[in-house]
Amino acid sequence: MAPKHRASAEAPTVAPDELGRAALRFSEHLASERRASPHTVSAYRRDLDSLLQFIRARKPDGARLASLDKFILRAWLGELAKHVAPPTISRKISSVRALCDYLLRTGELQRNPTSTLASPKLRRKLPRFLAPEAAAEVMAAPLLQPTGRDVAQLRDALALELLYGSGLRVSELATLDLGQLSIEPAEVRVLGKGRKERIVPLGSKALIALEAYLPRRCELRHPHSGDYDERALLLGQLGKRLSVRWLQQLVKRYGALGAGRSDLHPHALRHSCATHMLEGGADLRAIQEMLGHSSLSTTQRYTHVSLDQLLAVYDRAHPMPQASGQSSKRRDGSSS
């Protein structure tokens, strides 16, 4: 009798309604055709479930496609505004817009009810980043520990160099396999958002860290079975691939040890990479390609360089100050 009870408890008691089925098809479309990550699909599902629950509470016949109109959407957003922050509301609106665009393409909707919705105005925060000196201190921290050049410290040094020197996302680093790296030429093949592949150069320090770690990588194996993941680049003490969470803690640890920043996040190292490249005169398009940004507007967040840095790049690149010999005058204050 017990097994029957468990089976009936696990079975859905109510069949999905019309809009719920549409949302499920949209999720499958994201995963299979758009090749969105499980994390992205899950985020869309949560946003859409919020709307579905709101409609179901007000419609006795369930959430139907006909229920999806501007009035119910505005009521939903008004309810959200009581307890949800503007950035979250903006994201939920984007999720519903994406669903409606999909339903328009499939012919299930004749007009887009989100066309008159206005997203809340957001103040776009500038990315957090480290000064070059602080970044150098964080990079040096693993090999300054009492254990010296222990294999774990060599691994940690490599992880930091790939996050900062190559600007990898922490999720990209966690899934990196040995076969994606090349010492000659010095580059790494990265599978980024939307499973888009890009080639990222390995800096000289990252290359040194890689050559120091690889010969000793097999030491990171299970203490009893001797097993280890033969594909993963970064291994933990039990021979398993390091997780995103583990790498986040690694960055916090060395952020505190190297630069007194216990709040340091892997994305701050990526931001620092882009900022320092831009300050060094790198082209925005080159930074966009290296970081794997789908839009140049995302990369343009890093244009918060100081006037002095901008003038220095101008002096090196533009023919006018070079021809007139005015670049040094402007910087030393002898000319306006």
N, C-alpha and C positions, 0 to 999 in steps of 0.2 A: 504494500500500500504506500509506503514511504516514497519509493521511486516515482510512483504516479503523481504524488503530491508535488514533488520537486519539479517534475516535467510541466505540470499545469501552471506552477508558479512562475516558471521561466518563460512560458509562452506569452506573447502579447495578448492582452485582454481586449484591446480596441484596435481595429484595423487603421493604418495610417490614413489621414484624410487627404483630400486632393492636393492642397498646398504642401502638406508634409511630404507626399510622394514626389512632388516637383522639386522640393528642396533636396531630397535624397538623390534624385537624378542629377541635380546640379553638382552635388558633392562628388558623385561618381565621375562626372564630366571633368571636374577640377583635377581629380586624381589620375584619371586615365588619359585624357586628351590634353589637358593643360600641364600635366606632370607636376602639379603642385605637391609640396612636401606634406607628409602626414600632419605636421604641426599647423601648416596653413589651412588644410582642409578642416582640421578640428576647430580652428579659430572661426572659420566661416560658419560651421555647423552651430557653434555656441551662439553666434550673433543671430542667426536665423531662428534658432530654437527660442530665443527671447521674444522675437516677433510672433512666432507660432503660438506660444503660450498666451501671449497677450490677446491674440485674436480668438483663440479657443475659449478663453474666459468670458468673451462677450458674444460669441456666436454659438447658439445651441446646436447648429448642424455642423459644427467643426470649421476648420480653416479651409475655405475654398478659394479658388483663383479669383472668383468674383469679389471676395472679401478684400482683396489687395487693392485698395484705392487710397487716394491722397488723404482722405479724412481719417481712416484708421491708422495710417502711417503717422499723421500729425499727432493723433491722440497718443500713440505709442511713444513718440519722441517726447511729448509733454510729460508723460509718466517717467520716462528715463531721466529727464532733466532734474527731477526731484532728488535723485540719489546717485547719478552717474556723472563722471567728469566729462567735459567737452571733448577731449581726445578720444575717449571711448565711444561717445555718441557718434562722432565723425566716422570712426571705424565701422560701427554698426550700420550707418547709412551707406557706406561704401559696399558692405556685404549685401545689403538688400538691393542696391543698384545693380550689382553684378548678377544677382539672381534674376532681376527683371530683364536685364539685357539678354540673358540666356533664354528666358521664356519668350522674349520677342523674336529671337532668332529661330526658335523651334515652332513659332506660330501659336503658342499657347496663350500669349497676351497680344492684344491689338494695339494697346498704347502703354506707355511707361508711366506708372503712377508716381515714380520718384523724380520726374522731370521738374517739378516745382518745389522740391525739398531743398532747403538751404542748410548746408553744414555749418556748425558753429565756427566762429572765427577763432583760429588758434595762433598763439604766439609760437613761432617755430624756434625751438631752442638750438643754440649753436652746439656742435659736438664738443664734448669734453676731450681734452688732449693734454699730454705732458710736454713740458719744455724739453728741448733736446738733451740738456744735461741730466734731467730727471729720468728720461727714457734710457739714457746710457747707464745710469746707476741701476735701474731695474734689470737691464740686460746682463749686467755684470754680477748681480746678486747670487745666482745659483752656484757659480764656481768660487765664490768667496766664503761659502759655508764651511764649517769645521771638517765635514766629510771630504772636502776637496773635490777631486775629479771622480767621485763615485758615479756609477752608471746612471743612477737616478738624477744626479745633478747635471750630467751630460744631456740626458733626455729633457730635463726642465729648461736648460739653456737653449736647446733646439726649439722647443715649443714656443718660447718667448720670441726667439728670432723670427720664426715663421709668422707669428701674430703681428709683430711690429715691422720687421724687415720686409716681409712680403705682403703685409696687409690682409692676411687671411681672416675670414670669419671663424669664430670658435667652432661652429658646426662643421665647417669645411676642414678644419684641422683635425677634429675628432674622427672624421670618416676617412682621413688620408691613408692610403695604402702605399707600401714600398714601391709598387710598380708605377706610381704616379710621379715619382721623383727621378730626376736625371742629374748626374754630376757633370756630364759633358754632353750637351750644353747644360749650364747650371740653371735649371728651370723646374717648375712643378706644374703638373696638369691638374687643375682644380675643377671639381664638379660643384657649381654654385647653385643659387636659387633657380628654381624651374629646371633643374638638371642641365643648366647651360654650362658648357665646358669652356674654360679659358686657360691660357698659358701665362704663368706668372714667373718672373725671374727670381732666382735665388741670389741674394746679396752675398758679398764675400764673407761676412761674418756668419750668415746662415749656412753657407757652404762649409766653413771651418767647423761649425757646430755639428753639422750632419756627418762629416768625415770622422769626427771624434766619437760620435754616438753609435754609428752603424756597426763597427766591429764588436761592440760590447752589448748590443741590443739583446742578443740571445740570453744574456745573464738574467734578464727580467722574465723568469719562468716560474711556474708553480713549484713551490718548495718540495712537494711530495711526488707529484706525477711527472714533473719536469716538462709539462706541456706549456706551450705558448702560442699565441695567435701568429701564424706565419705571414699573414698579409698586412696586419696593422703596423703603421709606422711607430706610433707611440704606445708603449706597453706599461702596464702597472706591475706591482710586485707579484701578482698572481699570474702574470703572463697574458692578461686580457687587455683589450683595447681601452684606452682612457676615455672616459665619458666627458660630455660637455660640462657637466656639473663639476667633475674633478678638475678640469682645466680652468674653470672659473675660480675655484679655490686656489689653484696654483698661482694664478695671476694676483689674487688678493694677497697671498703669502709673500710673494716677491715684491709686490707693490709696497707692502709695509716695510720689508727688510731693506729694499733699495732706495725708496724715495719717501718713506713715511706715509704712504697712501694705502691704508688698509681697505679703502673703498674702491680700489682700482678694478676695473672690469675689462675683459678681453677686447670689447669694442672700443675702449679708450685707446688701446694700443693701435688698433686699425685706424682710428681717427688721427692719432699722432703720426702714423706713417704717411697719411695723405697730406696732413698739414705741413709736415717737414719737407715732403717732396715739393709741394707748392711753393714754400718759402725758398727752396733751392732753385726755383725757376722751372720746374717741370710743367709741361703742358697739361691743361685740364683734361683734354681728350685722352692723353696717355694715362693719367691717374684713373679716369673713368674705366678704361679698358683693363687696367691692372686690378682694380677693386671689383670689377664685375657689376658696375651700376648699369641698370637698364636705361636710365635717363641722365642726361648731363646736368639737369637741375639738381639732382641728388649730390653730384660731385661739387657743384658750385657752393655748397655750404662751407667748403673749406677756403673760401676766398676771404676769410677774416684775418688776413695778414696785416701787419702794421704798415703805416705809410712809408717808413724808412725801408722796410723790406720790399715794398712795391716799387719804390724809387730805385732801389739797387738793381732789381730785375730789369726795370725800364732802361737804366743806364747801360746794362750789359747787352740788351737786345735791340734797342731802337737806334737807328743810324744818326739821328739828329744830335743828341748829346755827345756822341763819339766824334762827329765831324766838327762840332763847335768847341769841343774841349771844355764844356760847361759842367760835366757830371761831378767832378771833384769840387768845383766851386759851390754847387748847390748843397752838397753834403757838409762842407766845412763852414757854410753860412756866409761866404763872401759874396754871394749873388742871390737875389730873390727868386 
